[in-house]
């Protein structure tokens, strides 16, 4: 199996783009999702987030996206202080992010081009910018020839590549990929992570939740492991 190395292993240290300082999250049900988490992720890193079901991975990601608020501690993402962030500021934070979902979340009544363009229309992009950036994003994921196809005409792997193009189209600083290979076959899983690795080489920070330990070992990126709401390992080079 070909080995892939982290794009930033020989580069100078970058300032943190994501910081958790003493962060804890307990839901109203009494579930302790995260406990005293301290982590720093540099701009331009590729990080796998792993752990068993219920370990706190989803909460970790939701806090970064400001879908949930921490009970204690401080979170800084791309210069935004999420601790005291007002609701009206959340869209500004999310415009710096691209999200890739496990279940694709394509709009079935829109073709491939329209699904990707939708992410730009939401932020009020000009028509000429939409045409340029959508064409560029589809080319990056190898789907320029499928621009007029409907989601129902695509394989699962192709649908996930559309999801990746949609995450890319606004040129985000951070891509959050939540189990992006969970609904595709092993070969497509490697294609998806290879694309994410190439995007990372161009400077985009990648956080990817996965249960696939083969991907973690083969791609050799930093690994953060959660267990019962605590970080129990933080290793470079795909070590579990």
Residue frames as a rotation matrix with the C-alpha (Angstrom) as fourth column:
UNK 1
0.578 0.816 0.000 0.00
0.816 -0.578 0.000 0.00
0.000 0.000 -1.000 0.00
UNK 2
-0.127 -0.605 0.786 1.34
0.522 -0.715 -0.466 3.40
0.843 0.352 0.406 -0.95
UNK 3
-0.063 0.014 -0.998 2.17
0.973 -0.222 -0.065 5.55
-0.223 -0.975 0.000 2.05
UNK 4
0.330 0.229 0.916 1.08
0.468 -0.882 0.052 9.17
0.820 0.411 -0.399 2.22
UNK 5
-0.492 -0.575 -0.654 2.87
0.863 -0.219 -0.456 11.69
0.119 -0.788 0.604 4.42
UNK 6
0.443 0.629 -0.638 1.49
0.724 -0.671 -0.159 14.78
-0.529 -0.392 -0.753 6.08
UNK 7
0.572 -0.147 0.807 1.88
0.669 -0.485 -0.563 17.81
0.475 0.862 -0.179 3.87
UNK 8
0.748 -0.166 0.643 3.28
-0.305 -0.946 0.110 20.00
0.590 -0.279 -0.758 6.63
UNK 9
0.887 -0.351 -0.299 5.83
0.458 0.593 0.662 17.74
-0.055 -0.724 0.687 8.26
UNK 10
-0.087 -0.989 0.116 8.77
0.996 -0.088 -0.002 19.74
0.012 0.115 0.993 6.88
UNK 11
0.123 0.208 0.970 7.23
0.410 -0.901 0.141 23.19
0.904 0.380 -0.196 7.10
UNK 12
-0.857 -0.401 0.323 7.64
-0.062 -0.543 -0.838 25.84
0.512 -0.738 0.440 9.76
UNK 13
-0.618 0.658 -0.429 5.17
0.754 0.344 -0.559 25.71
-0.220 -0.669 -0.709 12.68
UNK 14
-0.480 0.579 0.659 1.93
0.231 -0.641 0.732 27.52
0.846 0.504 0.174 11.99
UNK 15
-0.834 0.270 0.481 -0.18
-0.550 -0.465 -0.694 29.44
0.036 -0.843 0.536 14.49
UNK 16
-0.779 0.567 0.266 -3.21
0.394 0.774 -0.495 27.55
-0.487 -0.281 -0.827 15.84
UNK 17
-0.774 0.632 0.030 -6.39
-0.309 -0.419 0.854 27.73
0.552 0.652 0.520 13.81
UNK 18
0.436 0.872 -0.223 -8.34
-0.143 0.312 0.939 25.73
0.888 -0.378 0.261 16.43
UNK 19
-0.752 -0.649 0.119 -7.77
-0.206 0.059 -0.977 25.88
0.627 -0.759 -0.178 20.19
UNK 20
0.525 0.806 -0.275 -9.63
0.105 0.259 0.960 24.21
0.845 -0.533 0.051 23.05
UNK 21
-0.614 -0.713 0.338 -8.65
-0.242 -0.237 -0.941 25.39
0.751 -0.659 -0.027 26.53
UNK 22
-0.973 0.174 0.150 -10.16
-0.095 0.290 -0.952 23.44
-0.209 -0.941 -0.265 29.40
UNK 23
-0.475 0.829 -0.294 -13.34
-0.816 -0.291 0.499 22.69
0.328 0.477 0.815 27.46
UNK 24
-0.922 0.314 0.227 -16.11
0.164 0.847 -0.506 20.58
-0.352 -0.429 -0.832 28.96
UNK 25
-0.547 0.804 -0.234 -19.59
-0.732 -0.323 0.600 19.84
0.407 0.499 0.765 27.63
UNK 26
-0.903 0.407 0.134 -22.45
0.248 0.752 -0.611 18.23
-0.350 -0.519 -0.780 29.52
UNK 27
-0.677 0.723 0.140 -25.87
-0.002 -0.193 0.981 17.89
0.736 0.664 0.132 27.90
UNK 28
-0.298 0.660 0.689 -29.13
-0.899 -0.437 0.030 18.51
0.321 -0.611 0.724 29.73
UNK 29
0.615 0.490 -0.619 -29.66
-0.337 0.872 0.355 14.74
0.713 -0.009 0.701 29.81
UNK 30
0.788 -0.401 0.467 -26.65
-0.455 0.132 0.881 14.54
-0.415 -0.906 -0.079 32.12
UNK 31
0.800 -0.512 0.313 -24.37
0.600 0.693 -0.400 13.02
-0.012 0.508 0.861 29.48
UNK 32
0.467 -0.753 -0.464 -20.77
-0.211 -0.604 0.769 14.18
-0.859 -0.261 -0.441 29.96
UNK 33
0.978 0.027 0.206 -19.67
0.189 0.290 -0.938 14.46
-0.085 0.957 0.279 26.32
UNK 34
0.259 -0.938 0.232 -16.31
0.321 -0.143 -0.936 16.20
0.911 0.317 0.264 26.79
UNK 35
0.930 0.018 -0.367 -14.23
0.366 -0.143 0.920 16.75
-0.036 -0.990 -0.139 29.90
UNK 36
0.596 -0.708 -0.379 -11.40
-0.175 -0.575 0.799 19.27
-0.783 -0.410 -0.467 30.28
UNK 37
0.591 -0.334 0.735 -10.24
0.781 0.463 -0.418 19.07
-0.201 0.821 0.534 26.66
UNK 38
0.444 -0.561 -0.699 -7.08
-0.325 -0.827 0.458 20.99
-0.835 0.023 -0.550 25.75
UNK 39
0.211 -0.339 0.917 -5.97
0.807 0.590 0.032 20.83
-0.552 0.733 0.398 22.13
UNK 40
0.169 -0.217 -0.961 -4.23
-0.406 -0.904 0.133 23.02
-0.898 0.368 -0.241 19.58
UNK 41
0.339 -0.009 0.941 -4.50
0.762 0.590 -0.269 22.43
-0.552 0.808 0.206 15.82
UNK 42
-0.440 -0.638 -0.632 -2.21
0.121 -0.739 0.663 24.46
-0.890 0.215 0.402 13.60
UNK 43
0.492 0.511 -0.705 -3.28
-0.586 -0.405 -0.702 26.13
-0.644 0.758 0.101 10.40
UNK 44
0.149 -0.398 -0.905 -2.66
-0.949 0.199 -0.243 23.71
0.276 0.896 -0.348 7.54
UNK 45
-0.732 -0.381 0.565 -2.72
-0.563 0.806 -0.185 20.49
-0.385 -0.453 -0.804 9.56
UNK 46
-0.058 0.698 -0.713 -4.58
-0.574 0.561 0.596 17.31
0.817 0.444 0.368 8.58
UNK 47
-0.750 -0.150 0.644 -6.02
-0.657 0.288 -0.697 15.64
-0.081 -0.946 -0.314 11.68
UNK 48
-0.330 0.644 -0.690 -7.90
0.028 0.737 0.675 12.37
0.943 0.203 -0.262 12.01
UNK 49
-0.432 0.299 0.851 -10.33
-0.899 -0.217 -0.380 12.27
0.071 -0.929 0.363 14.96
UNK 50
-0.323 0.229 -0.918 -10.99
-0.176 0.939 0.296 8.73
0.930 0.258 -0.263 16.14
UNK 51
-0.829 0.103 0.549 -12.72
-0.541 0.100 -0.835 6.94
-0.141 -0.990 -0.027 18.99
UNK 52
-0.833 0.552 0.029 -15.52
0.553 0.830 0.078 4.50
0.019 0.082 -0.996 19.68
UNK 53
-0.158 0.877 0.455 -19.19
0.356 -0.379 0.854 5.43
0.921 0.297 -0.253 19.45
UNK 54
0.819 0.547 -0.171 -20.04
0.378 -0.290 0.879 7.85
0.432 -0.785 -0.444 22.25
UNK 55
0.038 -0.913 -0.406 -16.43
0.996 0.065 -0.053 8.93
0.075 -0.403 0.912 22.75
UNK 56
0.259 0.124 -0.958 -17.23
0.432 -0.902 0.001 12.59
-0.864 -0.414 -0.287 22.12
UNK 57
-0.661 -0.597 0.456 -16.21
0.643 -0.137 0.753 12.98
-0.387 0.791 0.474 18.47
UNK 58
-0.071 0.721 0.689 -19.52
0.858 -0.308 0.411 14.46
0.508 0.620 -0.597 17.29
UNK 59
0.789 0.341 -0.512 -19.62
0.586 -0.667 0.460 16.91
-0.185 -0.662 -0.726 20.19
UNK 60
-0.127 -0.934 -0.334 -16.04
0.526 -0.349 0.776 17.96
-0.841 -0.077 0.535 19.47
UNK 61
-0.720 -0.120 0.684 -17.00
0.691 -0.223 0.688 18.79
0.070 0.967 0.243 15.87
UNK 62
0.282 0.925 0.254 -20.28
0.828 -0.368 0.423 20.48
0.485 0.091 -0.870 16.84
UNK 63
0.539 -0.169 -0.825 -18.43
0.575 -0.642 0.507 22.77
-0.616 -0.748 -0.249 19.23
UNK 64
-0.586 -0.810 0.004 -16.01
0.508 -0.363 0.781 23.79
-0.631 0.460 0.624 16.46
UNK 65
-0.641 0.421 0.642 -18.96
0.614 -0.220 0.758 24.58
0.460 0.880 -0.117 14.16
UNK 66
-0.954 0.269 0.135 -20.77
-0.289 -0.699 -0.654 26.32
-0.082 -0.663 0.744 17.04
UNK 67
-0.242 0.886 -0.395 -23.74
-0.157 0.366 0.917 23.97
0.958 0.284 0.051 16.76
UNK 68
0.611 0.332 -0.718 -23.27
0.644 0.318 0.695 23.43
0.460 -0.888 -0.020 20.49
UNK 69
0.420 -0.453 0.786 -21.85
-0.534 -0.824 -0.190 25.64
0.734 -0.340 -0.588 23.25
UNK 70
-0.382 -0.627 -0.678 -19.29
0.339 0.588 -0.735 24.51
0.860 -0.511 -0.012 25.81
UNK 71
0.730 0.583 -0.357 -20.27
0.512 -0.120 0.850 24.62
0.453 -0.804 -0.386 29.49
UNK 72
0.755 -0.575 -0.316 -16.78
-0.017 -0.498 0.867 25.60
-0.656 -0.649 -0.386 30.55
UNK 73
-0.086 -0.914 0.397 -13.52
0.664 0.245 0.707 26.55
-0.743 0.325 0.586 28.89
UNK 74
0.206 0.029 -0.978 -12.56
-0.462 -0.878 -0.124 28.57
-0.863 0.477 -0.168 25.84
UNK 75
0.167 -0.111 0.980 -12.73
0.762 0.645 -0.057 27.71
-0.625 0.756 0.192 22.13
UNK 76
0.105 -0.197 -0.975 -11.05
-0.483 -0.867 0.123 29.80
-0.869 0.458 -0.186 19.43
UNK 77
0.140 0.007 0.990 -11.58
0.716 0.690 -0.106 28.87
-0.684 0.724 0.091 15.77
UNK 78
-0.099 -0.270 0.958 -9.92
0.957 -0.291 0.017 30.83
0.274 0.918 0.287 12.97
UNK 79
-0.855 -0.359 0.373 -9.71
0.251 -0.918 -0.307 33.94
0.453 -0.168 0.876 15.12
UNK 80
0.012 0.934 0.358 -13.30
-0.397 -0.324 0.859 33.72
0.918 -0.153 0.366 16.39
UNK 81
-0.936 -0.178 0.305 -13.83
-0.343 0.253 -0.904 33.41
0.084 -0.951 -0.298 20.15
UNK 82
-0.454 0.800 -0.392 -16.73
0.059 0.466 0.883 30.97
0.889 0.378 -0.259 20.30
UNK 83
-0.717 0.127 -0.686 -17.21
0.689 0.277 -0.669 31.32
0.104 -0.952 -0.286 24.05
UNK 84
-0.424 0.553 -0.717 -19.00
0.263 -0.682 -0.682 34.65
-0.867 -0.478 0.144 23.90
UNK 85
-0.993 -0.035 0.116 -20.06
0.120 -0.207 0.971 34.52
-0.010 0.978 0.210 20.26
UNK 86
-0.356 0.912 -0.202 -23.43
-0.516 -0.373 -0.771 36.04
-0.779 -0.170 0.603 19.44
UNK 87
0.152 0.520 0.841 -25.88
0.381 0.754 -0.535 34.15
-0.912 0.401 -0.083 17.25
UNK 88
0.924 0.278 -0.261 -25.56
-0.091 -0.505 -0.858 36.70
-0.371 0.817 -0.441 14.42
UNK 89
0.181 -0.946 -0.269 -21.79
-0.922 -0.259 0.287 36.02
-0.341 0.196 -0.919 14.26
UNK 90
0.081 -0.135 0.988 -22.17
-0.123 0.982 0.144 32.27
-0.989 -0.133 0.063 13.69
UNK 91
0.896 0.259 0.360 -22.73
0.297 0.250 -0.921 32.55
-0.329 0.933 0.147 9.90
UNK 92
0.688 -0.710 -0.148 -19.46
-0.701 -0.599 -0.387 34.49
0.186 0.370 -0.910 9.60
UNK 93
-0.086 -0.687 0.722 -17.63
-0.735 0.533 0.419 31.66
-0.672 -0.495 -0.551 11.36
UNK 94
0.251 0.280 0.927 -19.23
0.162 0.932 -0.326 29.00
-0.954 0.232 0.188 9.18
UNK 95
0.971 0.052 -0.232 -18.31
-0.207 -0.297 -0.932 30.79
-0.117 0.953 -0.278 5.98
UNK 96
0.124 -0.990 -0.065 -14.70
-0.992 -0.124 0.006 29.95
-0.014 0.064 -0.998 6.80
UNK 97
-0.469 -0.218 0.856 -15.58
-0.425 0.905 -0.002 26.23
-0.774 -0.364 -0.517 6.86
UNK 98
-0.198 0.468 -0.861 -16.58
-0.852 0.352 0.387 23.52
0.484 0.811 0.329 4.42
UNK 99
-0.185 0.234 0.955 -18.50
-0.742 0.604 -0.291 20.51
-0.644 -0.762 0.062 5.72
UNK 100
-0.445 0.055 -0.894 -18.50
-0.663 0.650 0.370 17.00
0.602 0.758 -0.253 4.23
UNK 101
0.061 0.616 0.786 -21.18
-0.953 0.271 -0.139 14.66
-0.298 -0.740 0.603 5.60
UNK 102
-0.727 -0.281 0.627 -21.33
-0.221 0.960 0.173 10.87
-0.650 -0.013 -0.760 5.74
UNK 103
-0.140 0.806 0.575 -24.78
0.621 0.524 -0.583 10.80
-0.771 0.275 -0.574 4.11
UNK 104
-0.542 -0.274 0.794 -23.87
0.838 -0.241 0.489 13.23
0.057 0.931 0.360 1.27
UNK 105
-0.067 0.645 -0.761 -26.90
0.556 -0.609 -0.565 15.55
-0.828 -0.461 -0.318 1.84
UNK 106
-0.979 -0.173 0.105 -27.31
0.175 -0.462 0.870 16.47
-0.102 0.870 0.483 -1.81
UNK 107
-0.292 0.913 -0.286 -30.54
-0.507 -0.401 -0.763 18.14
-0.811 -0.078 0.580 -2.90
UNK 108
-0.390 0.052 0.919 -32.23
0.424 0.897 0.130 15.49
-0.817 0.440 -0.372 -5.08
UNK 109
0.628 0.729 0.273 -34.08
0.608 -0.241 -0.756 17.97
-0.485 0.641 -0.594 -7.32
UNK 110
0.700 -0.484 -0.525 -30.86
-0.582 -0.813 -0.026 19.83
-0.414 0.324 -0.851 -8.24
UNK 111
0.858 -0.477 -0.188 -28.19
0.183 0.627 -0.757 18.61
0.479 0.615 0.626 -10.63
UNK 112
0.307 -0.830 -0.467 -24.51
0.950 0.292 0.106 18.33
0.049 -0.476 0.878 -9.66
UNK 113
-0.528 -0.512 0.678 -23.66
0.549 -0.815 -0.188 21.88
0.649 0.273 0.711 -10.75
UNK 114
0.157 0.704 0.693 -26.65
-0.200 -0.664 0.720 23.34
0.967 -0.252 0.036 -8.89
UNK 115
0.816 0.108 -0.568 -25.86
0.471 0.446 0.761 21.41
0.335 -0.889 0.313 -5.70
UNK 116
-0.127 -0.948 -0.292 -22.35
0.992 -0.116 -0.053 22.85
0.017 -0.296 0.955 -5.61
UNK 117
-0.544 -0.045 0.838 -23.48
0.330 -0.930 0.164 26.33
0.771 0.366 0.521 -6.65
UNK 118
0.524 0.849 -0.067 -26.07
0.357 -0.148 0.922 26.36
0.773 -0.508 -0.381 -3.85
UNK 119
0.329 -0.480 -0.813 -23.27
0.934 0.042 0.354 26.74
-0.135 -0.877 0.462 -1.28
UNK 120
-0.770 -0.624 0.133 -22.18
0.638 -0.753 0.162 29.95
-0.001 0.209 0.978 -3.02
UNK 121
-0.249 0.770 0.587 -25.69
0.247 -0.536 0.807 31.34
0.937 0.346 -0.057 -3.50
UNK 122
0.508 0.458 -0.730 -26.24
0.773 0.132 0.621 31.00
0.380 -0.879 -0.287 0.26
UNK 123
-0.020 -0.606 -0.795 -23.40
0.805 -0.481 0.346 33.46
-0.593 -0.633 0.498 0.92
UNK 124
0.707 0.499 -0.501 -24.53
0.176 -0.811 -0.558 35.85
-0.685 0.306 -0.661 -1.82
UNK 125
-0.371 -0.921 0.117 -21.76
0.316 -0.006 0.949 35.24
-0.873 0.389 0.294 -4.35
UNK 126
-0.019 0.289 -0.957 -21.93
-0.747 -0.640 -0.179 36.98
-0.664 0.712 0.228 -7.74
UNK 127
0.843 0.517 0.146 -23.00
-0.287 0.663 -0.692 34.93
-0.455 0.541 0.707 -10.75
UNK 128
0.628 -0.661 -0.410 -19.66
-0.495 0.067 -0.866 35.10
0.600 0.747 -0.286 -12.54
UNK 129
-0.333 -0.738 0.587 -17.86
-0.934 0.172 -0.312 33.97
0.129 -0.653 -0.747 -9.37
UNK 130
0.281 0.535 0.797 -20.29
-0.588 0.752 -0.298 31.07
-0.759 -0.385 0.526 -8.99
UNK 131
0.962 0.120 -0.245 -19.64
-0.272 0.486 -0.830 29.85
0.020 0.865 0.501 -12.53
UNK 132
0.231 -0.963 -0.141 -15.87
-0.667 -0.051 -0.744 30.10
0.709 0.266 -0.654 -12.14
UNK 133
-0.420 -0.472 0.775 -15.59
-0.907 0.242 -0.345 28.49
-0.025 -0.848 -0.529 -8.71
UNK 134
0.473 0.640 0.606 -18.12
-0.562 0.749 -0.352 25.69
-0.679 -0.174 0.714 -9.31
UNK 135
0.881 -0.201 -0.427 -16.35
-0.319 0.413 -0.853 24.69
0.348 0.888 0.300 -12.51
UNK 136
-0.088 -0.988 0.125 -13.03
-0.730 -0.022 -0.683 24.73
0.678 -0.152 -0.720 -10.66
UNK 137
-0.222 0.050 0.974 -14.35
-0.895 0.386 -0.224 22.68
-0.387 -0.921 -0.041 -7.70
UNK 138
0.789 0.564 0.245 -15.91
-0.403 0.775 -0.487 20.02
-0.464 0.285 0.839 -9.94
UNK 139
0.613 -0.652 -0.445 -12.66
-0.412 0.217 -0.885 19.73
0.674 0.726 -0.135 -11.89
UNK 140
-0.261 -0.760 0.595 -10.73
-0.920 0.010 -0.391 19.19
0.291 -0.650 -0.702 -8.62
UNK 141
-0.194 0.263 0.945 -12.89
-0.608 0.724 -0.326 16.19
-0.770 -0.638 0.019 -7.73
UNK 142
-0.935 -0.343 0.084 -12.95
-0.141 0.582 0.801 14.83
-0.324 0.737 -0.593 -11.28
UNK 143
-0.319 0.906 0.279 -16.63
0.717 0.423 -0.554 15.45
-0.620 0.024 -0.784 -11.96
UNK 144
-0.635 0.044 -0.771 -16.62
-0.341 -0.912 0.229 18.22
-0.693 0.409 0.594 -14.55
UNK 145
-0.898 0.250 -0.363 -18.27
-0.274 0.327 0.904 15.84
0.345 0.911 -0.225 -17.01
UNK 146
-0.532 0.722 -0.443 -21.11
0.789 0.613 0.052 15.13
0.309 -0.322 -0.895 -14.56
UNK 147
-0.995 0.039 -0.095 -22.18
0.005 -0.906 -0.423 18.75
-0.103 -0.421 0.901 -14.01
UNK 148
-0.467 0.873 -0.144 -25.68
-0.827 -0.373 0.420 18.22
0.313 0.315 0.896 -15.48
UNK 149
-0.498 0.261 -0.827 -26.27
0.178 0.964 0.197 14.80
0.849 -0.049 -0.526 -13.89
UNK 150
0.410 0.689 0.598 -28.83
-0.614 -0.277 0.739 14.37
0.675 -0.670 0.309 -11.11
UNK 151
-0.258 -0.540 0.801 -27.78
-0.961 0.231 -0.154 12.84
-0.102 -0.809 -0.578 -7.76
UNK 152
0.486 0.550 0.679 -29.88
-0.494 0.814 -0.306 9.74
-0.721 -0.186 0.668 -8.49
UNK 153
0.952 -0.158 -0.260 -27.71
-0.184 0.382 -0.905 9.08
0.243 0.910 0.335 -11.55
UNK 154
0.113 -0.975 0.193 -24.49
-0.779 -0.207 -0.592 9.00
0.617 -0.083 -0.783 -9.51
UNK 155
0.128 -0.201 -0.971 -22.77
0.451 0.884 -0.123 6.24
0.883 -0.422 0.204 -7.55
UNK 156
0.861 0.169 -0.481 -22.25
0.508 -0.219 0.833 6.72
0.035 -0.961 -0.275 -3.81
UNK 157
-0.038 -0.970 -0.241 -18.62
0.872 -0.150 0.466 7.64
-0.488 -0.192 0.851 -4.41
UNK 158
-0.522 -0.090 0.848 -19.58
0.671 -0.657 0.343 10.22
0.526 0.748 0.404 -7.01
UNK 159
0.574 0.784 0.237 -22.17
0.404 -0.523 0.751 11.71
0.712 -0.336 -0.617 -4.66
UNK 160
0.657 -0.384 -0.648 -19.55
0.646 -0.155 0.747 12.07
-0.388 -0.910 0.146 -1.97
UNK 161
-0.472 -0.839 0.272 -17.22
0.861 -0.373 0.345 13.79
-0.188 0.397 0.898 -4.43
UNK 162
-0.022 0.563 0.826 -20.02
0.474 -0.722 0.504 16.27
0.880 0.403 -0.251 -5.16
UNK 163
0.873 0.344 -0.346 -20.23
0.443 -0.261 0.858 16.82
0.205 -0.902 -0.380 -1.41
UNK 164
0.101 -0.928 -0.357 -16.50
0.839 -0.113 0.532 17.48
-0.535 -0.354 0.767 -1.34
UNK 165
-0.523 -0.233 0.820 -16.79
0.741 -0.600 0.301 19.95
0.422 0.765 0.487 -4.23
UNK 166
0.480 0.788 0.385 -19.56
0.387 -0.584 0.713 21.75
0.787 -0.194 -0.586 -2.36
UNK 167
0.756 -0.261 -0.601 -17.33
0.592 -0.121 0.797 21.98
-0.281 -0.958 0.063 0.73
UNK 168
-0.223 -0.970 0.094 -14.48
0.881 -0.160 0.445 23.37
-0.416 0.182 0.891 -1.39
UNK 169
0.107 0.266 0.958 -16.34
0.930 -0.367 -0.002 25.88
0.351 0.892 -0.287 -3.50
UNK 170
0.927 0.254 0.275 -16.16
0.147 -0.923 0.356 28.83
0.344 -0.290 -0.893 -1.09
UNK 171
0.104 -0.993 0.056 -12.40
0.103 -0.046 -0.994 28.29
0.989 0.110 0.098 -0.55
UNK 172
0.924 0.354 0.147 -12.70
-0.107 -0.129 0.986 27.58
0.368 -0.926 -0.081 3.19
UNK 173
0.031 -0.914 0.405 -9.84
-0.901 -0.201 -0.384 27.73
0.432 -0.354 -0.830 5.66
UNK 174
-0.682 -0.155 0.715 -11.08
-0.568 0.728 -0.384 24.55
-0.461 -0.668 -0.584 7.38
UNK 175
-0.137 0.676 -0.724 -12.80
-0.661 0.482 0.575 21.44
0.738 0.557 0.381 6.04
UNK 176
-0.464 0.123 0.877 -14.64
-0.748 0.476 -0.462 19.29
-0.474 -0.871 -0.129 8.56
UNK 177
-0.298 0.282 -0.912 -15.28
-0.670 0.618 0.410 15.81
0.679 0.734 0.005 7.19
UNK 178
-0.198 0.355 0.914 -17.62
-0.896 0.313 -0.316 13.74
-0.398 -0.881 0.256 9.36
UNK 179
-0.178 0.021 0.984 -17.14
0.033 0.999 -0.015 10.07
-0.983 0.030 -0.179 8.40
UNK 180
0.067 0.257 -0.964 -16.91
-0.843 -0.502 -0.192 11.00
-0.534 0.826 0.183 4.69
UNK 181
-0.613 -0.355 -0.705 -16.02
-0.709 0.642 0.293 7.42
0.349 0.680 -0.646 3.72
UNK 182
-0.647 0.343 0.681 -18.70
-0.464 0.532 -0.709 5.73
-0.605 -0.774 -0.185 5.81
UNK 183
0.362 0.892 0.271 -21.06
-0.186 0.354 -0.916 5.09
-0.913 0.281 0.294 2.88
UNK 184
0.593 -0.229 -0.772 -18.59
-0.799 -0.045 -0.600 4.32
0.103 0.972 -0.209 0.09
UNK 185
0.954 -0.232 -0.192 -16.53
0.221 0.972 -0.076 1.25
0.204 0.030 0.978 -0.82
UNK 186
0.544 -0.788 -0.287 -12.86
0.492 0.023 0.870 0.85
-0.679 -0.615 0.400 0.26
UNK 187
-0.232 -0.660 0.714 -11.40
0.972 -0.133 0.193 1.96
-0.033 0.739 0.673 -3.08
UNK 188
0.272 0.416 0.868 -13.49
0.464 -0.847 0.260 5.13
0.843 0.332 -0.423 -3.09
UNK 189
0.920 0.006 -0.391 -12.56
0.376 -0.288 0.881 5.70
-0.108 -0.958 -0.267 0.57
UNK 190
0.019 -0.996 -0.090 -8.92
0.778 -0.042 0.627 5.96
-0.628 -0.082 0.774 -0.47
UNK 191
-0.272 -0.059 0.961 -9.82
0.837 -0.508 0.206 8.26
0.476 0.859 0.187 -3.36
UNK 192
0.722 0.626 0.297 -11.73
0.374 -0.713 0.593 10.60
0.582 -0.317 -0.749 -1.03
UNK 193
0.793 -0.455 -0.404 -8.89
0.325 -0.245 0.914 10.80
-0.515 -0.856 -0.046 1.51
UNK 194
-0.215 -0.861 0.462 -6.34
0.928 -0.033 0.370 11.22
-0.303 0.508 0.806 -1.28
UNK 195
0.084 0.336 0.938 -8.34
0.639 -0.741 0.208 14.22
0.765 0.582 -0.277 -2.53
UNK 196
0.958 0.284 -0.041 -8.54
0.199 -0.556 0.807 15.64
0.206 -0.781 -0.589 1.00
UNK 197
0.381 -0.900 -0.214 -4.78
0.668 0.108 0.736 15.15
-0.639 -0.423 0.642 1.36
UNK 198
-0.327 -0.474 0.818 -4.14
0.921 -0.354 0.163 17.04
0.212 0.806 0.552 -1.86
UNK 199
0.518 0.584 0.624 -6.44
0.357 -0.811 0.463 19.86
0.777 -0.017 -0.629 -0.70
UNK 200
0.900 -0.234 -0.367 -4.50
0.338 -0.157 0.928 19.91
-0.275 -0.959 -0.063 2.58
UNK 201
-0.022 -0.976 0.217 -1.22
0.939 0.054 0.338 20.25
-0.342 0.211 0.916 0.68
UNK 202
-0.188 0.036 0.982 -2.58
0.654 -0.741 0.152 23.49
0.733 0.670 0.116 -0.75
UNK 203
-0.837 -0.363 0.409 -2.96
-0.034 -0.712 -0.701 24.90
0.546 -0.601 0.584 2.78
UNK 204
0.089 0.954 0.287 -6.49
-0.620 -0.172 0.766 23.98
0.780 -0.246 0.576 3.91
UNK 205
-0.732 -0.246 0.636 -6.83
-0.676 0.383 -0.630 22.61
-0.088 -0.890 -0.447 7.44
UNK 206
-0.110 0.671 -0.734 -8.61
-0.458 0.621 0.636 19.23
0.882 0.406 0.239 7.45
UNK 207
-0.613 0.062 0.788 -10.38
-0.713 0.385 -0.586 17.56
-0.339 -0.921 -0.192 10.39
UNK 208
-0.186 0.518 -0.835 -11.73
-0.670 0.554 0.494 14.12
0.719 0.651 0.244 9.55
UNK 209
-0.040 0.299 0.953 -13.73
-0.855 0.483 -0.188 11.86
-0.517 -0.823 0.237 11.84
UNK 210
0.046 0.056 -0.997 -13.28
-0.756 0.655 0.002 8.21
0.653 0.754 0.072 10.92
UNK 211
0.631 0.129 0.765 -13.65
-0.614 0.686 0.390 4.67
-0.475 -0.716 0.512 12.23
UNK 212
0.969 -0.222 -0.106 -11.41
0.071 0.662 -0.746 3.29
0.236 0.715 0.658 9.46
UNK 213
0.653 -0.757 0.034 -8.08
-0.172 -0.104 0.980 2.50
-0.738 -0.645 -0.198 11.07
UNK 214
0.223 -0.570 0.791 -6.61
0.877 0.472 0.093 1.36
-0.427 0.673 0.605 7.74
UNK 215
0.626 0.053 0.778 -7.03
0.518 -0.774 -0.364 4.89
0.583 0.631 -0.512 6.38
UNK 216
0.953 -0.257 0.162 -5.45
-0.295 -0.650 0.700 6.35
-0.075 -0.715 -0.695 9.51
UNK 217
0.429 -0.834 0.347 -2.42
0.224 0.470 0.854 4.07
-0.875 -0.288 0.388 9.25
UNK 218
0.189 -0.361 0.913 -1.93
0.950 0.303 -0.077 4.44
-0.249 0.882 0.400 5.51
UNK 219
0.599 0.126 0.791 -2.24
0.520 -0.812 -0.265 8.22
0.608 0.571 -0.552 5.24
UNK 220
-0.110 -0.871 -0.479 0.07
0.960 0.032 -0.279 9.02
0.258 -0.491 0.832 8.16
UNK 221
-0.061 0.150 0.987 -1.55
-0.028 -0.988 0.149 12.22
0.998 -0.019 0.065 9.42
UNK 222
-0.856 -0.180 0.484 -1.93
-0.445 -0.221 -0.868 13.40
0.264 -0.958 0.109 13.02
UNK 223
-0.214 0.780 -0.589 -4.39
0.305 0.626 0.718 11.36
0.928 -0.026 -0.372 15.08
UNK 224
-0.670 0.154 0.726 -6.47
-0.705 -0.440 -0.557 12.61
0.234 -0.885 0.404 18.02
UNK 225
-0.505 0.482 -0.716 -8.19
0.288 0.876 0.387 9.79
0.814 -0.011 -0.581 19.92
UNK 226
-0.364 0.504 0.783 -11.14
-0.839 -0.543 -0.040 10.45
0.406 -0.671 0.620 22.20
UNK 227
-0.481 0.291 -0.827 -12.49
0.368 0.923 0.111 8.08
0.796 -0.251 -0.551 24.84
UNK 228
0.137 0.666 -0.733 -15.36
0.974 0.045 0.222 8.92
0.181 -0.745 -0.643 27.18
UNK 229
0.906 0.387 0.169 -14.99
0.380 -0.922 0.077 12.63
0.185 -0.006 -0.983 26.50
UNK 230
0.606 -0.765 -0.219 -11.24
-0.238 -0.437 0.868 12.82
-0.759 -0.474 -0.447 27.09
UNK 231
0.647 -0.531 -0.547 -8.29
-0.629 0.035 -0.777 12.98
0.432 0.846 -0.312 24.72
UNK 232
0.824 -0.300 0.480 -6.38
-0.156 0.693 0.703 9.79
-0.544 -0.655 0.525 25.41
UNK 233
-0.008 -0.871 0.491 -3.88
0.748 0.321 0.580 10.00
-0.663 0.372 0.649 22.54
UNK 234
0.890 0.130 -0.436 -2.53
-0.167 -0.798 -0.579 12.69
-0.423 0.588 -0.689 20.21
UNK 235
0.103 -0.867 0.488 0.00
0.308 0.494 0.813 11.27
-0.946 0.066 0.318 17.81
UNK 236
0.160 -0.167 -0.973 1.69
-0.850 -0.524 -0.050 12.30
-0.501 0.835 -0.226 14.58
UNK 237
-0.591 -0.606 -0.532 2.16
-0.806 0.446 0.388 9.96
0.001 0.658 -0.753 11.65
UNK 238
0.081 0.744 -0.663 -0.96
-0.714 0.507 0.482 7.81
0.695 0.435 0.572 11.79
UNK 239
-0.823 -0.412 -0.391 -0.05
-0.030 0.719 -0.694 6.01
0.567 -0.560 -0.604 15.05
UNK 240
0.243 0.964 0.106 -3.06
-0.350 -0.015 0.937 4.59
0.905 -0.264 0.334 16.90
